Amino acid sequence: MTLELFPKESASQATKKAAPLADRMRPRSLEEFVGQAHLLGEGKVLRIALAQGEIPSLIFWGPPGTGKTSLAMLIASHVQAAFVPFSAVTAGIKEIKEVVAEADRRLRGAGQRTVLFVDEIHRFNKAQQDAFLPHVEHGTITLIGATTENPSFEVIAPLLSRAKVLVLQPLSEPEVGQILSHALADAERGLGRTGAQAAPEVLEAIARWANGDARAALNLLELSARLAAAGPESDVITLAVVQEAAQHKSLLYDKAGEEHYNLISALHKSLRGSDPDAALYWLARMLASGEDPLYIARRLVRFASEDIGNADPRALTLAVAAKDAYHFLGSPEGELALAQCVTYMATAPKSNAVYVAFGAAQSDVASAPAEPVPLHIRNAPTALMKELGYADGYKYAHDYDAAYVQQEYLPERLRGRVYYRPTDRGLEAEIKKRLAVWRRKPGA
């Protein structure tokens, strides 16, 4: 049996011209819902919970336009619970208390459960999230939170332990195409009554552009239909019309969120793995998504020291030069300097010996006592310092063959410690040979 989400009068209201197409086309039943088969398919976790009529508190984690809000509404309808939307952007603890009090009255009076849907739950601070805990624990509300951010970082642990996290995936192009076709044909809520037409390849182009976001796809379809209605081929949505409406491709990105770190990680690992093609792709993705090019430049400077180091010291010079070039030229011209830097670093010999050595030295600084500088390598600019033994016994390297003499420079407790171990790659191979001679050469 299909449970309808909206009563007739509500469905009528949804067809008003003022309502965006994406809002009008929200699925009215689970049968109309498209996507997320890994949650709603036969034998899957959410399908089983719905069949049993027992819905735990949930956190929906996924990118925009994947159905988080619609699915929460359908769940509430399916279990015949009151659906109360709540925005983390505009509400605070006072509003939480009011909503919970009403949910308690509803449960005690009519025995009806309340699904409290919290959009952008990651925007709540710790105190606000804490306010939900006792009411979730006592069953006063069934909390369904929606977030585009990783709940591990943005939702407090006590709340995570009381809710099940469900990951929603970006919709596939065929799934987005199915939603578009339905919207184009639907005369009650969609564009069917307008006479708008679009060939299959046009809908496929919109689905590709949307990048798994059904809301973005429907918004583009609606805008394209309006442009087509005003054009020479009235009501025919062509690829040219879609391109005019789109202007640029929508890419999932949040410069403060997880996708920001996912993409810079992909770029960094492609460089470390010596794959210039993948590195160029991730660079282009980040730039097209609106990332600050100077942030990328800073990461390239870091990479030059961390993953190339002395295997090719020119990498650091080039990274700083690429940063300066972008700063001088701006976009789009300066982006080519970043691309040049990326390809150079991807194909350069790799060494993390400096990174490892510095980390080991930092560890000793943190764990070992801060011993005094050995007397023989201290400066002695005054007579008193000379009397106290400062600089006594210091061997001036330039007085010896090859400007090298073996003597201790580390504090007593760290004598003989070796931090830097060059690799056999690039220039470090020569550095390794030089150090090998110096480290075994007897003192003079």
C-alpha positions in Angstrom: 0.0 0.0 0.0 1.4 3.4 -1.0 1.3 6.0 1.8 0.8 9.6 0.4 3.0 12.2 2.0 0.9 15.2 1.1 -2.9 15.5 1.4 -4.8 16.9 -1.7 -4.9 20.4 -0.6 -1.1 20.4 0.2 -0.4 18.9 -3.2 -2.5 21.6 -4.8 -0.5 24.3 -2.9 2.8 22.7 -4.1 1.7 23.3 -7.8 1.6 27.1 -7.4 3.8 28.9 -9.8 5.8 30.4 -6.9 7.1 27.0 -5.8 10.3 25.9 -7.5 10.1 22.8 -9.7 12.5 21.0 -7.3 10.1 21.6 -4.5 7.0 20.7 -6.5 8.6 17.4 -7.6 9.4 16.1 -4.2 8.4 12.4 -4.1 5.0 11.8 -2.4 5.7 8.2 -1.6 8.6 5.8 -1.1 7.7 4.3 -4.5 8.4 7.6 -6.2 11.7 8.1 -4.4 14.7 7.7 -6.8 18.1 6.6 -5.7 19.8 5.3 -2.5 19.1 1.7 -3.3 21.8 0.7 -0.9 19.5 1.9 1.9 16.0 1.3 0.5 16.5 -1.8 -1.6 15.1 -5.1 -0.6 16.9 -6.4 2.5 18.6 -3.1 3.1 18.8 -1.4 6.5 16.3 1.4 6.0 13.8 -0.8 4.1 13.8 -3.3 7.0 13.4 -0.6 9.6 10.4 0.9 7.6 8.8 -2.5 7.3 9.1 -3.0 11.1 7.7 0.5 11.7 10.5 1.3 14.1 12.7 4.1 13.0 15.8 5.0 15.2 17.2 8.4 15.3 19.3 8.9 12.1 22.0 11.1 10.6 21.8 11.5 6.8 25.2 12.3 5.5 25.5 13.1 1.8 26.1 15.8 -0.8 23.4 18.3 -1.8 20.4 17.1 -3.8 20.5 13.5 -2.9 17.2 13.3 -1.1 17.9 13.8 2.6 15.0 16.1 3.3 12.5 14.2 1.0 13.5 10.9 2.6 13.0 12.2 6.1 9.5 13.5 5.2 8.7 10.1 3.6 9.9 8.2 6.7 7.7 10.3 9.0 4.7 9.8 6.7 5.4 6.0 6.5 5.3 5.6 10.3 2.5 8.2 10.6 4.6 10.5 12.8 4.4 14.3 12.9 7.1 15.8 10.8 8.7 18.9 12.2 11.4 20.6 10.2 14.0 22.5 12.1 16.9 24.6 10.7 20.2 24.8 12.5 20.8 28.1 10.7 17.9 30.0 12.3 17.1 28.2 15.6 18.7 27.9 19.0 18.2 26.1 22.3 15.0 28.1 23.1 13.3 26.8 19.9 14.6 23.3 20.6 12.8 23.3 24.0 9.6 24.6 22.5 9.6 21.9 19.8 10.4 19.1 22.3 7.6 20.3 24.6 5.1 20.2 21.8 6.4 16.7 20.8 5.9 15.5 24.4 2.3 16.8 24.4 1.6 15.1 21.1 3.0 11.8 22.4 1.1 11.9 25.7 -2.1 13.2 24.2 -2.6 11.4 20.8 0.2 8.9 21.1 1.7 10.2 18.0 5.5 10.2 17.6 7.4 13.2 16.3 10.2 13.1 13.7 12.3 16.2 14.3 14.2 16.9 11.1 17.3 19.1 11.6 18.7 20.4 8.4 22.4 21.3 8.4 22.8 19.7 11.9 26.6 20.3 11.7 25.9 24.1 12.2 24.7 23.5 15.7 27.4 24.0 18.4 28.1 21.5 21.1 25.7 23.0 23.6 22.8 23.0 21.1 23.5 19.4 20.1 23.7 18.4 23.8 20.1 19.8 24.2 18.8 17.0 22.0 20.4 14.1 24.0 17.8 13.5 26.8 14.8 13.7 24.5 16.4 11.3 22.0 17.3 9.0 24.9 13.7 9.0 26.3 12.1 8.6 22.9 10.3 12.0 23.0 11.5 12.7 19.5 13.0 10.7 16.7 15.8 12.9 15.5 16.8 12.9 11.8 19.7 15.1 11.1 21.0 16.0 7.6 24.5 17.1 6.9 26.9 17.5 4.0 29.8 17.4 6.4 31.5 14.4 7.9 29.5 13.6 11.1 32.7 12.3 12.8 34.0 15.8 12.9 30.8 17.9 13.2 28.4 15.9 15.4 29.2 15.3 19.1 30.0 11.7 20.1 27.1 11.2 22.5 24.6 12.1 19.8 26.4 9.9 17.3 26.2 7.0 19.7 22.4 7.5 19.9 21.8 7.8 16.1 22.6 5.7 13.1 24.6 7.4 10.4 23.4 6.6 6.9 25.5 7.7 4.0 23.6 9.0 0.9 25.4 8.7 -2.4 25.3 11.2 -5.3 22.6 10.2 -7.8 23.8 8.4 -10.9 23.2 10.1 -14.3 20.4 7.6 -15.2 18.7 8.3 -11.8 18.9 12.1 -12.4 17.6 11.5 -15.9 14.6 9.6 -14.6 13.8 12.5 -12.3 14.1 14.9 -15.1 11.9 12.9 -17.5 9.2 12.6 -14.8 9.3 16.4 -14.2 9.1 17.1 -17.9 6.1 14.9 -18.4 4.2 15.6 -15.1 1.2 17.9 -15.9 0.1 18.3 -12.3 3.3 19.3 -10.6 6.0 19.4 -13.3 6.4 21.0 -16.7 3.9 18.9 -18.6 1.3 21.6 -18.7 3.7 24.1 -20.2 4.4 22.1 -23.4 8.2 22.1 -22.7 10.0 19.5 -24.8 13.6 18.1 -24.5 15.3 15.4 -26.5 16.9 12.5 -24.5 20.4 13.8 -25.2 19.4 17.2 -23.7 18.2 15.6 -20.5 21.4 13.5 -20.4 23.4 16.7 -20.7 21.6 18.3 -17.8 22.1 15.1 -15.7 25.9 15.2 -16.4 26.0 18.9 -15.5 24.2 18.3 -12.2 26.9 16.0 -10.9 24.6 13.8 -8.9 22.5 16.7 -7.5 18.8 16.3 -8.3 17.9 19.7 -7.0 20.5 21.4 -9.3 19.2 19.3 -12.2 15.6 20.3 -11.7 16.6 24.0 -11.2 18.5 23.9 -14.5 15.6 22.2 -16.3 13.2 24.8 -15.0 15.4 27.7 -16.0 16.0 26.2 -19.4 12.3 25.8 -20.0 11.8 29.5 -19.3 14.5 30.5 -21.7 13.2 28.2 -24.4 9.7 29.7 -24.0 11.1 33.1 -24.8 13.3 31.8 -27.7 12.7 31.2 -31.4 12.0 27.5 -30.9 9.2 28.1 -28.4 9.1 25.4 -25.7 11.9 23.3 -27.3 14.8 23.0 -24.8 18.0 22.6 -26.9 21.6 22.0 -25.8 22.4 25.7 -26.6 19.6 26.8 -24.2 20.9 24.5 -21.5 24.4 25.8 -21.9 23.1 29.4 -21.7 21.1 28.5 -18.5 24.0 26.6 -16.9 26.8 29.1 -17.5 29.2 26.8 -15.7 29.3 23.3 -14.4 28.2 22.7 -10.8 30.9 21.0 -8.8 30.6 19.6 -5.3 33.0 21.7 -3.2 33.1 23.3 0.2 36.3 25.2 1.0 35.7 24.6 4.7 34.4 21.1 4.5 35.4 17.5 3.8 35.4 17.7 0.0 38.1 20.5 0.3 40.3 18.0 2.1 39.4 15.1 -0.1 40.5 17.0 -3.2 43.8 18.4 -1.8 44.5 14.9 -0.5 43.9 13.5 -4.0 46.3 16.1 -5.5 49.0 15.5 -2.9 48.8 11.8 -3.3 48.9 12.0 -7.1 52.0 14.1 -6.9 53.6 11.7 -4.4 52.7 8.8 -6.6 54.4 10.5 -9.6 51.3 10.7 -11.7 51.3 14.0 -13.6 48.0 13.3 -15.4 46.0 12.6 -12.2 47.7 15.6 -10.5 46.7 17.9 -13.4 43.1 16.6 -13.2 42.8 17.3 -9.4 44.4 20.7 -9.9 41.8 21.5 -12.6 39.0 20.2 -10.4 40.0 22.4 -7.5 40.4 25.5 -9.6 37.0 24.9 -11.4 35.4 24.5 -8.0 36.5 27.9 -6.8 39.4 27.0 -4.6 41.8 29.8 -3.8 44.8 29.2 -6.2 47.1 30.7 -3.5 46.0 27.9 -1.1 47.0 25.4 -3.8 50.3 27.2 -4.2 51.0 27.0 -0.5 50.3 23.3 -0.5 52.8 22.9 -3.4 55.5 24.7 -1.5 54.9 22.3 1.4 54.9 19.3 -0.9 58.3 20.4 -2.3 59.9 20.1 1.1 57.9 17.2 2.4 58.0 14.7 -0.5 60.8 15.9 -2.7 63.2 17.6 -0.4 66.9 17.3 -1.3 66.3 14.8 -4.0 65.6 17.9 -6.2 66.0 21.1 -4.3 64.9 23.0 -7.4 61.3 21.9 -6.7 61.1 24.3 -3.7 62.4 27.1 -5.8 59.9 26.4 -8.6 57.0 26.1 -6.1 57.8 29.6 -4.7 58.2 30.9 -8.2 54.8 29.5 -9.2 53.2 31.2 -6.2 54.8 34.5 -7.2 53.8 34.0 -10.8 50.2 33.4 -9.9 50.2 36.4 -7.5 51.6 38.6 -10.3 49.3 37.3 -13.1 46.1 36.2 -11.4 43.5 34.0 -13.0 43.4 32.5 -15.5 46.9 33.2 -16.8 48.7 32.5 -13.5 47.0 29.1 -13.2 49.4 27.8 -15.9 52.3 28.4 -13.6 50.6 26.1 -11.0 50.2 23.5 -13.7 53.8 23.7 -14.6 54.8 23.3 -11.0 52.4 20.3 -10.6 53.9 18.4 -13.5 57.5 19.2 -12.4 56.8 17.9 -8.9 54.9 14.8 -10.1 57.9 13.8 -12.3 60.7 14.8 -9.8 62.6 12.2 -7.8 61.0 11.8 -4.4 62.4 11.8 -0.9 60.8 12.4 2.5 64.2 12.1 4.3 64.1 15.8 5.4 60.5 15.4 6.6 61.4 12.2 8.6 64.6 13.7 10.0 63.0 16.9 11.1 60.2 15.0 12.8 62.7 12.9 14.7 64.6 16.0 15.8 61.4 17.6 17.0 60.5 14.4 18.9 63.9 14.6 20.7 63.3 18.3 21.5 59.9 17.4 23.0 61.1 14.4 25.0 64.7 15.0 26.0 65.9 17.6 28.5 66.8 20.9 27.1 70.6 20.5 27.6 73.0 23.4 27.3 74.9 24.1 24.1 78.3 22.4 24.3 81.0 24.9 25.3 83.3 24.3 22.3 80.6 25.5 19.8 79.6 28.6 21.8 80.7 32.0 20.7 83.2 33.8 23.0 82.9 37.5 22.2 84.1 38.6 25.7 87.1 37.8 27.9 84.9 36.4 30.6 83.3 33.9 28.2 86.8 32.8 27.1 87.8 32.2 30.7 84.7 30.1 31.3 85.7 27.8 28.4 83.4 29.2 25.7 84.7 28.1 22.2 87.6 26.2 23.8 88.6 23.3 21.5 86.5 24.4 18.6 87.9 23.2 15.2 87.4 25.6 12.4 86.2 23.5 9.4 88.0 25.6 6.7 91.4 24.8 8.3 91.0 21.1 7.3 91.0 19.2 4.0 87.7 19.4 2.1 86.5 21.9 4.8 85.4 19.1 7.1 86.5 18.0 10.5 84.8 15.5 12.8 83.6 16.9 16.1 80.5 16.8 18.2 77.8 19.4 17.7 75.0 17.7 19.6 74.4 17.9 23.4 76.0 15.1 25.5 72.8 13.0 25.8 72.3 13.0 22.0 75.8 12.2 20.9 75.9 10.1 17.8 72.2 10.6 17.0 71.5 10.4 13.2 68.4 12.1 11.9 69.0 12.7 8.3 69.3 9.6 6.1 69.3 10.5 2.5 67.8 8.3 -0.2 69.5 7.0 -3.4 67.2 9.2 -5.5 68.1 12.4 -7.3 70.6 14.7 -5.8 70.3 12.9 -2.5 72.3 10.1 -3.9 75.3 12.4 -4.0 74.5 13.8 -0.5 74.3 10.3 0.8 77.8 9.5 -0.5 79.2 12.7 1.0 77.7 12.0 4.4 78.9 8.4 4.3 82.5 9.6 4.0 82.1 12.3 6.7 80.3 10.1 9.2 83.1 7.4 9.1 86.1 9.8 8.8 88.2 9.8 12.0 88.6 13.1 13.9 91.7 15.2 13.2 
